[in-house]
Each structure stands twice: as C-alpha cells, then as structure tokens.
Amino acid sequence: MSAQLSSFVSKPSWINAQRARGRKSSVIQLTGNSTWLRQPVAWQATMRTSSLKQRQAAQQGLIDPADIVTGFRVNNAMARNWVFRGSKASDLIDFQANAGAITKRSQSVINFGKDAVRDQFFFTNNTRTHGPFNHMQRFVIRNFGKEDVVTLRNIGRTFRFSDLVSYGNGVMGFRGVDPTKLRVVPISGL
C-alpha cells in the first residue's frame, strides 16, 4: 500500500488496498485472500474519506484529483469491527459478498458525517446456512440523514430516512432488520 493510501485506511498487512479501476478510481478496494476463511478475524480496520475541502480543492485544480478518496469497497475480509469516518461530502461504503463483521463485543461504526448530501451503505454478504445477517453483527450507522441510502443486497431491500422505525430507548432501525445486527442513529435535529 502506498503511503498515500495508508493515510486513509489502517488494516493488517494481509489485506490488500488499491484504487478501484475505471470511473470509480476515487474508491479504495480492500481485499483479503481468495477467501476470508482461515484468516484471523480479531482485527479492526479504520477507514476515512477525503474531506469536503480536499475534494473542492481537487475540482479547482489545486491538488491532484488522484489523491481524493470518496469511499471503500470491501471483499474477502471479515473483521472484528470496521470504523468508517465519512466527510461532509458524498461517501460510499460497500461490503461485498465475502465481507462483514463477526463480533459479540465491539461494534462496527459507519459514520456518514453531519451533512446534507447522499451517503451510501451497501451490504451483500448472505450465508445460506446461517441467514442473511450472520456476518452483519453489531453495525451502527451514525449521522444518517434525509438523503442517505442503505441498500441491503442480502435481503434485496433499500432503505431511506423515511423508512426508519423506533424500537424504543433511543434505538432506531429498519423494519425487517434485527436491531442487534443494524442500528441507525439519525443526524440530531432531524
């Protein structure tokens, strides 16, 4: 991993980080081995995107657009927890078919940042034996706003702010999704 990418993600050495190819070159692809089986899962990853000011500077030609990171795509990696720190610009976090979190104690925090732009969270992993949420343990989405979207490919549903339901005691989530697997904290004041 280049020094440039290391400023956006902390991860173990066996996880490869590289820029996605094509039009999504501002997205970092994190990939484990050919399968996450037999890999240690007692580790955590911290990911952050470029700030709004950095993105604006890149648009004005003041910094190289190749230095901008707008999101992460994760595959073949299972961790204890993931920490994603979004910015005030539009962010993307995509857990693909062989990625997720296996934990009983710590939680994965997806923090979109307090903004009024569209942030996206995708989760795909689905095990036939244990069900669609087996590898989606203790995820929390913070600063969920009116423009943000959660797509759970594992159950074939997309959720927006209007789909939020309250489970009491300040716990919010989406109908049909176990709140021990995914909780949502909206932006304060919405």
C-alpha positions as a printed Julia matrix, in Angstrom:
190×3 Matrix{Float64}:
   0.0     0.0     0.0
   1.38    3.39   -0.88
   1.96    6.0     1.8
  -0.84    7.94    0.18
  -3.46    5.18    0.77
  -2.17    4.46    4.27
  -3.37    7.89    5.36
  -6.95    6.77    4.56
  -7.03    3.24    5.97
  -5.46    1.19    8.75
  -5.55   -2.56    8.22
  -3.49   -5.74    8.67
  -0.76   -6.5     6.12
  -2.63   -9.42    4.53
  -5.43   -7.1     3.38
  -4.6    -5.53    0.01
  -5.62   -1.89   -0.59
  -5.69   -0.39   -4.07
  -7.67    2.14   -6.01
 -10.64    0.71   -7.89
 -10.27    0.74  -11.66
 -12.33    2.83  -14.05
 -14.58    5.73  -13.22
 -14.62    4.87   -9.52
 -10.87    5.45   -9.1
 -11.56    7.55   -6.01
 -12.81    4.38   -4.26
 -10.34    2.17   -2.38
 -10.82   -1.58   -2.79
  -9.85   -3.62    0.29
  -9.4    -7.3    -0.48
  -8.26  -10.24    1.62
  -7.11  -13.61    0.32
  -9.17  -15.62   -2.16
 -11.45  -16.46    0.77
 -11.7   -14.99    4.24
 -11.88  -18.49    5.75
  -8.86  -19.4     7.89
  -7.94  -15.74    8.21
  -7.81  -14.12   11.65
 -10.89  -12.06   12.48
  -9.65  -10.44   15.71
  -8.61   -7.22   13.99
 -10.24   -3.94   13.11
  -9.97   -1.54   10.21
 -10.36    2.21   10.26
 -11.3     3.95    7.02
 -11.77    7.64    6.27
 -12.59    9.61    3.14
 -11.19   12.88    1.85
 -12.71   16.0     3.38
 -15.08   18.3     1.53
 -12.35   20.97    1.36
  -9.91   18.5    -0.21
 -12.5    17.47   -2.8
 -13.25   21.1    -3.66
  -9.53   21.85   -3.97
  -9.2    18.9    -6.4
 -12.08   20.25   -8.5
 -10.35   23.64   -8.66
  -7.1    22.0    -9.72
  -5.25   22.98   -6.54
  -4.46   19.34   -5.64
  -4.27   16.18   -7.71
  -7.72   14.5    -8.07
  -5.92   11.15   -7.82
  -5.28   11.96   -4.13
  -9.01   12.01   -3.33
 -10.82    9.09   -1.66
 -14.65    9.08   -1.72
 -15.37    5.59   -0.46
 -14.4     1.98    0.21
 -15.33   -1.37   -1.28
 -14.5    -4.42    0.88
 -14.35   -8.09   -0.17
 -12.84  -11.34    1.14
 -12.32   -9.77    4.55
 -14.03  -10.49    7.84
 -13.08   -8.38   10.86
 -13.97   -7.88   14.48
 -15.15   -4.41   13.59
 -14.94   -1.7    10.96
 -14.78    2.03   11.65
 -15.72    4.29    8.74
 -15.36    8.06    9.08
 -17.17    9.89    6.32
 -16.91   13.54    5.4
 -19.35   16.36    4.67
 -19.27   15.27    1.02
 -20.95   12.22   -0.52
 -19.43    8.96    0.79
 -19.69    5.28   -0.16
 -19.06    2.13    1.88
 -19.72   -1.2     0.15
 -19.36   -4.59    1.87
 -19.43   -7.15   -0.93
 -20.27  -10.86   -0.99
 -17.44  -12.09    1.25
 -17.07   -9.26    3.75
 -18.55   -8.4     7.1
 -18.05   -8.39   10.84
 -18.03  -11.29   13.26
 -18.21   -9.97   16.79
 -20.1   -10.25   20.04
 -18.49   -7.36   21.92
 -17.45   -4.48   19.68
 -19.49   -2.7    17.07
 -18.76   -1.54   13.55
 -19.46    2.17   13.23
 -20.32    3.7     9.88
 -20.28    7.47   10.48
 -21.59    9.36    7.47
 -20.81   12.79    8.91
 -23.27   15.59    9.52
 -24.12   16.72    6.0
 -26.98   17.2     3.56
 -25.6    15.1     0.69
 -26.23   11.49   -0.29
 -24.12    8.88    1.5
 -24.49    5.21    0.61
 -24.01    1.97    2.57
 -24.21   -1.4     0.81
 -24.11   -4.84    2.42
 -24.2    -8.0     0.32
 -22.92  -10.98    2.37
 -25.52  -13.73    2.78
 -24.83  -17.25    4.03
 -27.24  -19.99    3.05
 -26.69  -21.89    6.29
 -26.9   -19.06    8.81
 -29.07  -16.48    7.06
 -28.64  -13.01    5.61
 -27.4   -11.27    8.76
 -24.86  -13.77   10.1
 -21.87  -11.64    9.02
 -23.57   -8.33    9.77
 -23.09   -8.21   13.51
 -23.43   -5.04   15.56
 -23.31   -2.45   12.79
 -24.26    1.12   13.73
 -24.84    3.84   11.15
 -24.35    7.29   12.68
 -25.44   10.66   11.29
 -27.99    9.11    8.95
 -29.63   11.98    7.03
 -32.62   12.51    4.77
 -30.57   11.99    1.59
 -28.71    8.87    2.77
 -29.42    5.37    1.46
 -28.84    1.9     2.95
 -29.01   -0.98    0.48
 -29.04   -4.47    1.98
 -28.45   -6.71   -1.02
 -28.51   -9.71    1.32
 -32.3    -9.25    1.68
 -32.92   -7.32   -1.55
 -34.11   -4.09    0.09
 -33.18   -0.41    0.0
 -33.94    1.92    2.92
 -34.12    5.69    3.21
 -34.69    8.13    6.05
 -38.48    7.77    5.74
 -38.14    4.02    6.43
 -36.68    4.5     9.92
 -38.65    2.97   12.81
 -38.1     3.42   16.54
 -37.66    0.36   18.74
 -37.78    2.43   21.96
 -34.98    3.51   24.29
 -33.5     5.64   21.51
 -32.84    2.62   19.27
 -33.81    3.09   15.63
 -33.54    0.85   12.63
 -35.44   -0.51    9.66
 -38.48   -2.78    9.63
 -37.45   -6.37    8.96
 -33.86   -5.83   10.13
 -32.86   -7.09   13.6
 -31.67   -4.07   15.65
 -28.88   -6.2    17.17
 -27.47   -6.52   13.64
 -28.0    -2.95   12.38
 -28.94    0.18   14.33
 -29.3     3.67   12.92
 -28.64    6.99   14.64
 -30.08    9.91   12.64
 -28.45   13.32   12.47
 -29.56   15.19   15.58
 -32.42   17.54   14.93
 -33.99   15.58   12.06
